[in-house]
Amino acid sequence: MNKNDLEIWNDFIGQNVVVDTNSSYVYLGKLVDATEHIITLSDVDIHDHQESSSTKEQYIINTKKSGIKKNRQHVVVRTSFIVSLSNLNDVIEY
C-alpha cells in the first residue's frame, strides 16, 4: 500500500464499511484506524461464507437491510488480505 492508498482509506474512518478479503471471510464494521499494514474495525461482524448457504454478496446486502450483527468488539485485519473496502451505505440492493 502506498501513501495515496492510505489517504483514501482514511476517508472511511468512522464509517461502517465492508472489507472483502482474498479468503472466504468478509468483515463488516466501523473503520477506526488504517495503517500501511493493518486496519482496525470496531463493532464487527465477521462472516465466513463457507459456513453459510449465502454468498458474500447476499450476506452483505442482508446486513445492509438489517444492520450489522456484531460478533466482535474489535478486529485487526492485515491489508495484504484485503481485496476491497467500501462504505456499507454504497452497497446496492438488488
Gaussian input, Z-matrix of N, CA and C with variables (Angstrom, degrees):
# hf/3-21g

backbone

0 1
 N
 C     1     B1
 C     2     B2     1     A1
 N     3     B3     2     A2     1     D1
 C     4     B4     3     A3     2     D2
 C     5     B5     4     A4     3     D3
 N     6     B6     5     A5     4     D4
 C     7     B7     6     A6     5     D5
 C     8     B8     7     A7     6     D6
 N     9     B9     8     A8     7     D7
 C    10    B10     9     A9     8     D8
 C    11    B11    10    A10     9     D9
 N    12    B12    11    A11    10    D10
 C    13    B13    12    A12    11    D11
 C    14    B14    13    A13    12    D12
 N    15    B15    14    A14    13    D13
 C    16    B16    15    A15    14    D14
 C    17    B17    16    A16    15    D15
 N    18    B18    17    A17    16    D16
 C    19    B19    18    A18    17    D17
 C    20    B20    19    A19    18    D18
 N    21    B21    20    A20    19    D19
 C    22    B22    21    A21    20    D20
 C    23    B23    22    A22    21    D21
 N    24    B24    23    A23    22    D22
 C    25    B25    24    A24    23    D23
 C    26    B26    25    A25    24    D24
 N    27    B27    26    A26    25    D25
 C    28    B28    27    A27    26    D26
 C    29    B29    28    A28    27    D27
 N    30    B30    29    A29    28    D28
 C    31    B31    30    A30    29    D29
 C    32    B32    31    A31    30    D30
 N    33    B33    32    A32    31    D31
 C    34    B34    33    A33    32    D32
 C    35    B35    34    A34    33    D33
 N    36    B36    35    A35    34    D34
 C    37    B37    36    A36    35    D35
 C    38    B38    37    A37    36    D36
 N    39    B39    38    A38    37    D37
 C    40    B40    39    A39    38    D38
 C    41    B41    40    A40    39    D39
 N    42    B42    41    A41    40    D40
 C    43    B43    42    A42    41    D41
 C    44    B44    43    A43    42    D42
 N    45    B45    44    A44    43    D43
 C    46    B46    45    A45    44    D44
 C    47    B47    46    A46    45    D45
 N    48    B48    47    A47    46    D46
 C    49    B49    48    A48    47    D47
 C    50    B50    49    A49    48    D48
 N    51    B51    50    A50    49    D49
 C    52    B52    51    A51    50    D50
 C    53    B53    52    A52    51    D51
 N    54    B54    53    A53    52    D52
 C    55    B55    54    A54    53    D53
 C    56    B56    55    A55    54    D54
 N    57    B57    56    A56    55    D55
 C    58    B58    57    A57    56    D56
 C    59    B59    58    A58    57    D57
 N    60    B60    59    A59    58    D58
 C    61    B61    60    A60    59    D59
 C    62    B62    61    A61    60    D60
 N    63    B63    62    A62    61    D61
 C    64    B64    63    A63    62    D62
 C    65    B65    64    A64    63    D63
 N    66    B66    65    A65    64    D64
 C    67    B67    66    A66    65    D65
 C    68    B68    67    A67    66    D66
 N    69    B69    68    A68    67    D67
 C    70    B70    69    A69    68    D68
 C    71    B71    70    A70    69    D69
 N    72    B72    71    A71    70    D70
 C    73    B73    72    A72    71    D71
 C    74    B74    73    A73    72    D72
 N    75    B75    74    A74    73    D73
 C    76    B76    75    A75    74    D74
 C    77    B77    76    A76    75    D75
 N    78    B78    77    A77    76    D76
 C    79    B79    78    A78    77    D77
 C    80    B80    79    A79    78    D78
 N    81    B81    80    A80    79    D79
 C    82    B82    81    A81    80    D80
 C    83    B83    82    A82    81    D81
 N    84    B84    83    A83    82    D82
 C    85    B85    84    A84    83    D83
 C    86    B86    85    A85    84    D84
 N    87    B87    86    A86    85    D85
 C    88    B88    87    A87    86    D86
 C    89    B89    88    A88    87    D87
 N    90    B90    89    A89    88    D88
 C    91    B91    90    A90    89    D89
 C    92    B92    91    A91    90    D90
 N    93    B93    92    A92    91    D91
 C    94    B94    93    A93    92    D92
 C    95    B95    94    A94    93    D93
 N    96    B96    95    A95    94    D94
 C    97    B97    96    A96    95    D95
 C    98    B98    97    A97    96    D96
 N    99    B99    98    A98    97    D97
 C   100   B100    99    A99    98    D98
 C   101   B101   100   A100    99    D99
 N   102   B102   101   A101   100   D100
 C   103   B103   102   A102   101   D101
 C   104   B104   103   A103   102   D102
 N   105   B105   104   A104   103   D103
 C   106   B106   105   A105   104   D104
 C   107   B107   106   A106   105   D105
 N   108   B108   107   A107   106   D106
 C   109   B109   108   A108   107   D107
 C   110   B110   109   A109   108   D108
 N   111   B111   110   A110   109   D109
 C   112   B112   111   A111   110   D110
 C   113   B113   112   A112   111   D111
 N   114   B114   113   A113   112   D112
 C   115   B115   114   A114   113   D113
 C   116   B116   115   A115   114   D114
 N   117   B117   116   A116   115   D115
 C   118   B118   117   A117   116   D116
 C   119   B119   118   A118   117   D117
 N   120   B120   119   A119   118   D118
 C   121   B121   120   A120   119   D119
 C   122   B122   121   A121   120   D120
 N   123   B123   122   A122   121   D121
 C   124   B124   123   A123   122   D122
 C   125   B125   124   A124   123   D123
 N   126   B126   125   A125   124   D124
 C   127   B127   126   A126   125   D125
 C   128   B128   127   A127   126   D126
 N   129   B129   128   A128   127   D127
 C   130   B130   129   A129   128   D128
 C   131   B131   130   A130   129   D129
 N   132   B132   131   A131   130   D130
 C   133   B133   132   A132   131   D131
 C   134   B134   133   A133   132   D132
 N   135   B135   134   A134   133   D133
 C   136   B136   135   A135   134   D134
 C   137   B137   136   A136   135   D135
 N   138   B138   137   A137   136   D136
 C   139   B139   138   A138   137   D137
 C   140   B140   139   A139   138   D138
 N   141   B141   140   A140   139   D139
 C   142   B142   141   A141   140   D140
 C   143   B143   142   A142   141   D141
 N   144   B144   143   A143   142   D142
 C   145   B145   144   A144   143   D143
 C   146   B146   145   A145   144   D144
 N   147   B147   146   A146   145   D145
 C   148   B148   147   A147   146   D146
 C   149   B149   148   A148   147   D147
 N   150   B150   149   A149   148   D148
 C   151   B151   150   A150   149   D149
 C   152   B152   151   A151   150   D150
 N   153   B153   152   A152   151   D151
 C   154   B154   153   A153   152   D152
 C   155   B155   154   A154   153   D153
 N   156   B156   155   A155   154   D154
 C   157   B157   156   A156   155   D155
 C   158   B158   157   A157   156   D156
 N   159   B159   158   A158   157   D157
 C   160   B160   159   A159   158   D158
 C   161   B161   160   A160   159   D159
 N   162   B162   161   A161   160   D160
 C   163   B163   162   A162   161   D161
 C   164   B164   163   A163   162   D162
 N   165   B165   164   A164   163   D163
 C   166   B166   165   A165   164   D164
 C   167   B167   166   A166   165   D165
 N   168   B168   167   A167   166   D166
 C   169   B169   168   A168   167   D167
 C   170   B170   169   A169   168   D168
 N   171   B171   170   A170   169   D169
 C   172   B172   171   A171   170   D170
 C   173   B173   172   A172   171   D171
 N   174   B174   173   A173   172   D172
 C   175   B175   174   A174   173   D173
 C   176   B176   175   A175   174   D174
 N   177   B177   176   A176   175   D175
 C   178   B178   177   A177   176   D176
 C   179   B179   178   A178   177   D177
 N   180   B180   179   A179   178   D178
 C   181   B181   180   A180   179   D179
 C   182   B182   181   A181   180   D180
 N   183   B183   182   A182   181   D181
 C   184   B184   183   A183   182   D182
 C   185   B185   184   A184   183   D183
 N   186   B186   185   A185   184   D184
 C   187   B187   186   A186   185   D185
 C   188   B188   187   A187   186   D186
 N   189   B189   188   A188   187   D187
 C   190   B190   189   A189   188   D188
 C   191   B191   190   A190   189   D189
 N   192   B192   191   A191   190   D190
 C   193   B193   192   A192   191   D191
 C   194   B194   193   A193   192   D192
 N   195   B195   194   A194   193   D193
 C   196   B196   195   A195   194   D194
 C   197   B197   196   A196   195   D195
 N   198   B198   197   A197   196   D196
 C   199   B199   198   A198   197   D197
 C   200   B200   199   A199   198   D198
 N   201   B201   200   A200   199   D199
 C   202   B202   201   A201   200   D200
 C   203   B203   202   A202   201   D201
 N   204   B204   203   A203   202   D202
 C   205   B205   204   A204   203   D203
 C   206   B206   205   A205   204   D204
 N   207   B207   206   A206   205   D205
 C   208   B208   207   A207   206   D206
 C   209   B209   208   A208   207   D207
 N   210   B210   209   A209   208   D208
 C   211   B211   210   A210   209   D209
 C   212   B212   211   A211   210   D210
 N   213   B213   212   A212   211   D211
 C   214   B214   213   A213   212   D212
 C   215   B215   214   A214   213   D213
 N   216   B216   215   A215   214   D214
 C   217   B217   216   A216   215   D215
 C   218   B218   217   A217   216   D216
 N   219   B219   218   A218   217   D217
 C   220   B220   219   A219   218   D218
 C   221   B221   220   A220   219   D219
 N   222   B222   221   A221   220   D220
 C   223   B223   222   A222   221   D221
 C   224   B224   223   A223   222   D222
 N   225   B225   224   A224   223   D223
 C   226   B226   225   A225   224   D224
 C   227   B227   226   A226   225   D225
 N   228   B228   227   A227   226   D226
 C   229   B229   228   A228   227   D227
 C   230   B230   229   A229   228   D228
 N   231   B231   230   A230   229   D229
 C   232   B232   231   A231   230   D230
 C   233   B233   232   A232   231   D231
 N   234   B234   233   A233   232   D232
 C   235   B235   234   A234   233   D233
 C   236   B236   235   A235   234   D234
 N   237   B237   236   A236   235   D235
 C   238   B238   237   A237   236   D236
 C   239   B239   238   A238   237   D237
 N   240   B240   239   A239   238   D238
 C   241   B241   240   A240   239   D239
 C   242   B242   241   A241   240   D240
 N   243   B243   242   A242   241   D241
 C   244   B244   243   A243   242   D242
 C   245   B245   244   A244   243   D243
 N   246   B246   245   A245   244   D244
 C   247   B247   246   A246   245   D245
 C   248   B248   247   A247   246   D246
 N   249   B249   248   A248   247   D247
 C   250   B250   249   A249   248   D248
 C   251   B251   250   A250   249   D249
 N   252   B252   251   A251   250   D250
 C   253   B253   252   A252   251   D251
 C   254   B254   253   A253   252   D252
 N   255   B255   254   A254   253   D253
 C   256   B256   255   A255   254   D254
 C   257   B257   256   A256   255   D255
 N   258   B258   257   A257   256   D256
 C   259   B259   258   A258   257   D257
 C   260   B260   259   A259   258   D258
 N   261   B261   260   A260   259   D259
 C   262   B262   261   A261   260   D260
 C   263   B263   262   A262   261   D261
 N   264   B264   263   A263   262   D262
 C   265   B265   264   A264   263   D263
 C   266   B266   265   A265   264   D264
 N   267   B267   266   A266   265   D265
 C   268   B268   267   A267   266   D266
 C   269   B269   268   A268   267   D267
 N   270   B270   269   A269   268   D268
 C   271   B271   270   A270   269   D269
 C   272   B272   271   A271   270   D270
 N   273   B273   272   A272   271   D271
 C   274   B274   273   A273   272   D272
 C   275   B275   274   A274   273   D273
 N   276   B276   275   A275   274   D274
 C   277   B277   276   A276   275   D275
 C   278   B278   277   A277   276   D276
 N   279   B279   278   A278   277   D277
 C   280   B280   279   A279   278   D278
 C   281   B281   280   A280   279   D279

   B1=1.4540
   B2=1.5257
   B3=1.3272
   B4=1.4568
   B5=1.5300
   B6=1.3118
   B7=1.4725
   B8=1.5298
   B9=1.3406
   B10=1.4635
   B11=1.5275
   B12=1.3536
   B13=1.4618
   B14=1.5224
   B15=1.3178
   B16=1.4601
   B17=1.5214
   B18=1.3214
   B19=1.4667
   B20=1.5182
   B21=1.3192
   B22=1.4699
   B23=1.5227
   B24=1.3307
   B25=1.4612
   B26=1.5177
   B27=1.3183
   B28=1.4560
   B29=1.5269
   B30=1.3299
   B31=1.4668
   B32=1.5301
   B33=1.3339
   B34=1.4595
   B35=1.5381
   B36=1.3248
   B37=1.4680
   B38=1.5252
   B39=1.3397
   B40=1.4569
   B41=1.5158
   B42=1.3191
   B43=1.4594
   B44=1.5263
   B45=1.3361
   B46=1.4555
   B47=1.5197
   B48=1.3293
   B49=1.4534
   B50=1.5205
   B51=1.3260
   B52=1.4599
   B53=1.5172
   B54=1.3247
   B55=1.4591
   B56=1.5221
   B57=1.3284
   B58=1.4632
   B59=1.5183
   B60=1.3246
   B61=1.4594
   B62=1.5211
   B63=1.3178
   B64=1.4597
   B65=1.5311
   B66=1.3185
   B67=1.4581
   B68=1.5318
   B69=1.2959
   B70=1.4661
   B71=1.5278
   B72=1.3234
   B73=1.4643
   B74=1.5208
   B75=1.3324
   B76=1.4515
   B77=1.5240
   B78=1.3147
   B79=1.4647
   B80=1.5251
   B81=1.3240
   B82=1.4593
   B83=1.5159
   B84=1.3279
   B85=1.4561
   B86=1.5067
   B87=1.3262
   B88=1.4626
   B89=1.5260
   B90=1.3274
   B91=1.4553
   B92=1.5218
   B93=1.3336
   B94=1.4650
   B95=1.5241
   B96=1.3517
   B97=1.4527
   B98=1.5191
   B99=1.3391
   B100=1.4642
   B101=1.5177
   B102=1.3242
   B103=1.4618
   B104=1.5245
   B105=1.3056
   B106=1.4576
   B107=1.5267
   B108=1.3270
   B109=1.4605
   B110=1.5254
   B111=1.3309
   B112=1.4687
   B113=1.5229
   B114=1.3281
   B115=1.4670
   B116=1.5198
   B117=1.3134
   B118=1.4586
   B119=1.5127
   B120=1.3328
   B121=1.4593
   B122=1.5146
   B123=1.3299
   B124=1.4649
   B125=1.5139
   B126=1.3428
   B127=1.4725
   B128=1.5220
   B129=1.3156
   B130=1.4632
   B131=1.5280
   B132=1.3260
   B133=1.4591
   B134=1.5269
   B135=1.3292
   B136=1.4641
   B137=1.5193
   B138=1.3280
   B139=1.4670
   B140=1.5182
   B141=1.3284
   B142=1.4665
   B143=1.5162
   B144=1.3304
   B145=1.4633
   B146=1.5252
   B147=1.3268
   B148=1.4643
   B149=1.5244
   B150=1.3312
   B151=1.4642
   B152=1.5225
   B153=1.3281
   B154=1.4596
   B155=1.5211
   B156=1.3145
   B157=1.4635
   B158=1.5284
   B159=1.3297
   B160=1.4667
   B161=1.5263
   B162=1.3250
   B163=1.4596
   B164=1.5265
   B165=1.3310
   B166=1.4629
   B167=1.5211
   B168=1.3297
   B169=1.4653
   B170=1.5303
   B171=1.3245
   B172=1.4673
   B173=1.5227
   B174=1.3175
   B175=1.4625
   B176=1.5243
   B177=1.3192
   B178=1.4674
   B179=1.5254
   B180=1.3180
   B181=1.4702
   B182=1.5211
   B183=1.3235
   B184=1.4714
   B185=1.5245
   B186=1.3322
   B187=1.4594
   B188=1.5215
   B189=1.3240
   B190=1.4622
   B191=1.5267
   B192=1.3205
   B193=1.4724
   B194=1.5308
   B195=1.3328
   B196=1.4658
   B197=1.5258
   B198=1.3305
   B199=1.4575
   B200=1.5200
   B201=1.3073
   B202=1.4703
   B203=1.5249
   B204=1.3364
   B205=1.4630
   B206=1.5263
   B207=1.3217
   B208=1.4679
   B209=1.5215
   B210=1.3417
   B211=1.4571
   B212=1.5316
   B213=1.3459
   B214=1.4619
   B215=1.5250
   B216=1.3418
   B217=1.4653
   B218=1.5209
   B219=1.3320
   B220=1.4661
   B221=1.5254
   B222=1.3218
   B223=1.4561
   B224=1.5217
   B225=1.3084
   B226=1.4597
   B227=1.5309
   B228=1.3350
   B229=1.4649
   B230=1.5296
   B231=1.3102
   B232=1.4664
   B233=1.5223
   B234=1.3104
   B235=1.4696
   B236=1.5294
   B237=1.3229
   B238=1.4682
   B239=1.5278
   B240=1.3442
   B241=1.4628
   B242=1.5313
   B243=1.3151
   B244=1.4649
   B245=1.5214
   B246=1.3392
   B247=1.4549
   B248=1.5171
   B249=1.3532
   B250=1.4626
   B251=1.5201
   B252=1.3216
   B253=1.4544
   B254=1.5190
   B255=1.3339
   B256=1.4611
   B257=1.5223
   B258=1.3067
   B259=1.4565
   B260=1.5254
   B261=1.3328
   B262=1.4708
   B263=1.5172
   B264=1.3179
   B265=1.4647
   B266=1.5246
   B267=1.3304
   B268=1.4645
   B269=1.5214
   B270=1.3289
   B271=1.4595
   B272=1.5332
   B273=1.3197
   B274=1.4643
   B275=1.5120
   B276=1.3176
   B277=1.4655
   B278=1.5280
   B279=1.3167
   B280=1.4717
   B281=1.4948
   A1=107.70
   A2=115.71
   A3=118.59
   A4=110.68
   A5=116.56
   A6=121.51
   A7=112.11
   A8=117.98
   A9=120.73
   A10=111.79
   A11=116.41
   A12=119.90
   A13=110.72
   A14=116.34
   A15=121.31
   A16=111.17
   A17=117.65
   A18=120.89
   A19=111.07
   A20=117.27
   A21=120.94
   A22=109.48
   A23=117.41
   A24=120.67
   A25=110.92
   A26=117.40
   A27=120.75
   A28=111.85
   A29=117.75
   A30=121.12
   A31=111.87
   A32=117.45
   A33=122.60
   A34=112.98
   A35=117.92
   A36=120.18
   A37=110.14
   A38=114.92
   A39=121.77
   A40=113.37
   A41=117.66
   A42=121.80
   A43=110.52
   A44=116.24
   A45=121.10
   A46=108.07
   A47=115.27
   A48=120.80
   A49=111.51
   A50=114.13
   A51=123.95
   A52=106.21
   A53=116.25
   A54=121.34
   A55=107.11
   A56=115.69
   A57=121.22
   A58=107.64
   A59=115.54
   A60=120.42
   A61=110.75
   A62=114.82
   A63=120.29
   A64=111.39
   A65=116.43
   A66=123.01
   A67=107.74
   A68=116.53
   A69=120.44
   A70=112.39
   A71=117.12
   A72=121.32
   A73=112.13
   A74=114.45
   A75=122.43
   A76=106.35
   A77=116.07
   A78=122.41
   A79=108.24
   A80=116.30
   A81=121.90
   A82=107.81
   A83=116.29
   A84=119.81
   A85=110.95
   A86=115.15
   A87=121.45
   A88=109.41
   A89=115.92
   A90=120.71
   A91=108.77
   A92=116.16
   A93=119.85
   A94=113.34
   A95=117.34
   A96=119.36
   A97=108.98
   A98=115.21
   A99=120.98
   A100=108.65
   A101=115.52
   A102=121.20
   A103=107.41
   A104=115.45
   A105=119.63
   A106=112.27
   A107=117.66
   A108=120.74
   A109=115.04
   A110=118.36
   A111=120.56
   A112=110.32
   A113=113.96
   A114=120.08
   A115=106.82
   A116=116.18
   A117=121.75
   A118=108.76
   A119=115.17
   A120=122.79
   A121=109.31
   A122=116.62
   A123=121.18
   A124=108.55
   A125=115.34
   A126=121.98
   A127=110.05
   A128=115.88
   A129=123.43
   A130=112.42
   A131=113.83
   A132=122.45
   A133=106.06
   A134=116.21
   A135=121.37
   A136=106.45
   A137=115.56
   A138=119.84
   A139=109.97
   A140=115.52
   A141=122.29
   A142=107.12
   A143=116.64
   A144=118.80
   A145=112.51
   A146=118.56
   A147=120.03
   A148=112.01
   A149=117.07
   A150=121.33
   A151=111.42
   A152=116.62
   A153=121.52
   A154=108.79
   A155=115.53
   A156=119.55
   A157=111.87
   A158=117.51
   A159=120.32
   A160=111.03
   A161=115.59
   A162=120.49
   A163=108.69
   A164=116.10
   A165=119.62
   A166=109.84
   A167=116.09
   A168=120.42
   A169=111.56
   A170=117.93
   A171=120.65
   A172=110.82
   A173=116.39
   A174=120.57
   A175=110.93
   A176=116.97
   A177=121.21
   A178=110.57
   A179=117.69
   A180=121.27
   A181=110.30
   A182=117.48
   A183=120.63
   A184=111.20
   A185=116.87
   A186=120.56
   A187=110.68
   A188=117.00
   A189=119.14
   A190=110.25
   A191=116.75
   A192=121.16
   A193=111.94
   A194=117.16
   A195=120.04
   A196=114.34
   A197=117.59
   A198=120.79
   A199=112.05
   A200=115.00
   A201=121.58
   A202=109.51
   A203=115.71
   A204=122.08
   A205=107.36
   A206=115.11
   A207=121.04
   A208=111.93
   A209=115.07
   A210=119.82
   A211=111.77
   A212=116.66
   A213=123.20
   A214=108.59
   A215=116.73
   A216=119.48
   A217=111.12
   A218=116.86
   A219=121.72
   A220=109.54
   A221=114.90
   A222=120.98
   A223=108.58
   A224=115.85
   A225=122.76
   A226=107.00
   A227=116.16
   A228=121.60
   A229=108.20
   A230=115.92
   A231=120.19
   A232=109.24
   A233=116.64
   A234=120.69
   A235=112.06
   A236=117.29
   A237=119.73
   A238=112.43
   A239=117.76
   A240=121.78
   A241=112.78
   A242=117.78
   A243=121.31
   A244=110.99
   A245=114.73
   A246=122.10
   A247=109.65
   A248=115.93
   A249=119.93
   A250=110.28
   A251=114.64
   A252=122.58
   A253=106.50
   A254=116.71
   A255=120.10
   A256=109.94
   A257=115.12
   A258=121.09
   A259=107.84
   A260=117.00
   A261=120.14
   A262=111.22
   A263=117.44
   A264=120.91
   A265=112.84
   A266=117.87
   A267=121.63
   A268=113.07
   A269=117.56
   A270=121.03
   A271=108.04
   A272=115.81
   A273=121.80
   A274=109.00
   A275=115.45
   A276=120.85
   A277=108.67
   A278=116.03
   A279=119.81
   A280=110.68
   D1=136.68
   D2=177.59
   D3=-102.96
   D4=178.09
   D5=-175.76
   D6=-61.28
   D7=-37.59
   D8=179.14
   D9=-65.28
   D10=-40.35
   D11=176.61
   D12=-60.22
   D13=-44.52
   D14=-178.87
   D15=-62.49
   D16=-39.97
   D17=177.52
   D18=-62.80
   D19=-39.88
   D20=178.30
   D21=-64.41
   D22=-45.05
   D23=-179.52
   D24=-63.45
   D25=-35.81
   D26=179.46
   D27=-62.96
   D28=-24.52
   D29=176.04
   D30=-63.70
   D31=-20.55
   D32=-178.61
   D33=-91.12
   D34=-6.29
   D35=-177.57
   D36=-60.75
   D37=133.17
   D38=-178.87
   D39=90.88
   D40=-3.14
   D41=-177.90
   D42=-109.27
   D43=153.72
   D44=172.89
   D45=-75.92
   D46=126.08
   D47=-174.72
   D48=-126.53
   D49=163.09
   D50=172.18
   D51=-111.33
   D52=122.58
   D53=177.81
   D54=-112.59
   D55=107.29
   D56=177.54
   D57=-92.70
   D58=137.93
   D59=-176.04
   D60=-118.12
   D61=171.40
   D62=177.49
   D63=-83.47
   D64=21.03
   D65=177.02
   D66=-125.33
   D67=-168.46
   D68=178.62
   D69=-80.71
   D70=-1.18
   D71=-176.52
   D72=-93.23
   D73=142.95
   D74=169.63
   D75=-129.33
   D76=141.96
   D77=-177.68
   D78=-116.40
   D79=132.08
   D80=176.80
   D81=-126.66
   D82=122.74
   D83=-178.08
   D84=177.70
   D85=-174.92
   D86=-178.56
   D87=-88.99
   D88=124.86
   D89=177.09
   D90=-75.52
   D91=122.19
   D92=-179.06
   D93=-111.75
   D94=-19.54
   D95=178.83
   D96=-161.47
   D97=150.61
   D98=176.62
   D99=-143.46
   D100=127.53
   D101=175.29
   D102=-124.54
   D103=-176.65
   D104=-178.65
   D105=-61.69
   D106=-32.82
   D107=-172.39
   D108=-111.69
   D109=-19.20
   D110=-177.38
   D111=-143.16
   D112=156.26
   D113=165.31
   D114=-121.48
   D115=152.62
   D116=178.48
   D117=-119.99
   D118=131.38
   D119=178.54
   D120=-117.85
   D121=152.11
   D122=171.98
   D123=-124.15
   D124=161.21
   D125=-179.18
   D126=49.50
   D127=62.47
   D128=-165.32
   D129=-105.28
   D130=141.81
   D131=168.29
   D132=-110.78
   D133=114.16
   D134=174.08
   D135=-97.38
   D136=124.74
   D137=-178.42
   D138=-124.27
   D139=127.69
   D140=174.93
   D141=-104.65
   D142=107.73
   D143=-174.58
   D144=-68.06
   D145=-14.69
   D146=175.61
   D147=-71.90
   D148=-18.78
   D149=178.86
   D150=-97.89
   D151=15.64
   D152=-175.13
   D153=-142.31
   D154=159.10
   D155=176.73
   D156=-85.02
   D157=-8.31
   D158=-179.32
   D159=-95.27
   D160=152.23
   D161=175.13
   D162=-77.01
   D163=169.96
   D164=175.41
   D165=-57.34
   D166=-46.92
   D167=-176.16
   D168=-62.44
   D169=-43.62
   D170=177.40
   D171=-60.63
   D172=-43.04
   D173=-179.54
   D174=-63.85
   D175=-42.11
   D176=179.44
   D177=-62.90
   D178=-44.95
   D179=179.22
   D180=-62.72
   D181=-44.47
   D182=178.32
   D183=-62.68
   D184=-36.95
   D185=177.93
   D186=-66.08
   D187=-40.04
   D188=177.54
   D189=-60.34
   D190=-40.38
   D191=-178.86
   D192=-70.25
   D193=-41.45
   D194=-170.79
   D195=-105.50
   D196=-10.84
   D197=-178.41
   D198=98.28
   D199=159.71
   D200=-178.78
   D201=-73.25
   D202=127.13
   D203=176.93
   D204=-96.69
   D205=93.95
   D206=-173.79
   D207=-63.97
   D208=130.78
   D209=171.15
   D210=-127.25
   D211=4.11
   D212=173.17
   D213=-145.74
   D214=143.77
   D215=175.59
   D216=-78.61
   D217=-42.59
   D218=179.88
   D219=-141.42
   D220=145.14
   D221=177.80
   D222=-142.37
   D223=140.45
   D224=174.03
   D225=-111.89
   D226=129.14
   D227=-178.65
   D228=-121.38
   D229=132.47
   D230=176.77
   D231=-71.59
   D232=132.89
   D233=-177.99
   D234=-64.71
   D235=-24.23
   D236=179.36
   D237=-66.05
   D238=-17.90
   D239=178.77
   D240=-92.72
   D241=-9.62
   D242=-172.47
   D243=-84.89
   D244=129.13
   D245=175.81
   D246=-94.04
   D247=-42.57
   D248=179.11
   D249=-154.31
   D250=156.83
   D251=175.41
   D252=-135.93
   D253=128.44
   D254=179.41
   D255=-143.00
   D256=158.44
   D257=175.70
   D258=-70.99
   D259=135.26
   D260=179.12
   D261=-59.00
   D262=-33.73
   D263=179.12
   D264=-66.94
   D265=-18.85
   D266=179.28
   D267=-84.08
   D268=-5.78
   D269=178.76
   D270=-69.21
   D271=129.81
   D272=-179.92
   D273=-93.80
   D274=123.43
   D275=178.41
   D276=-83.10
   D277=135.05
   D278=177.56
   D279=-131.71

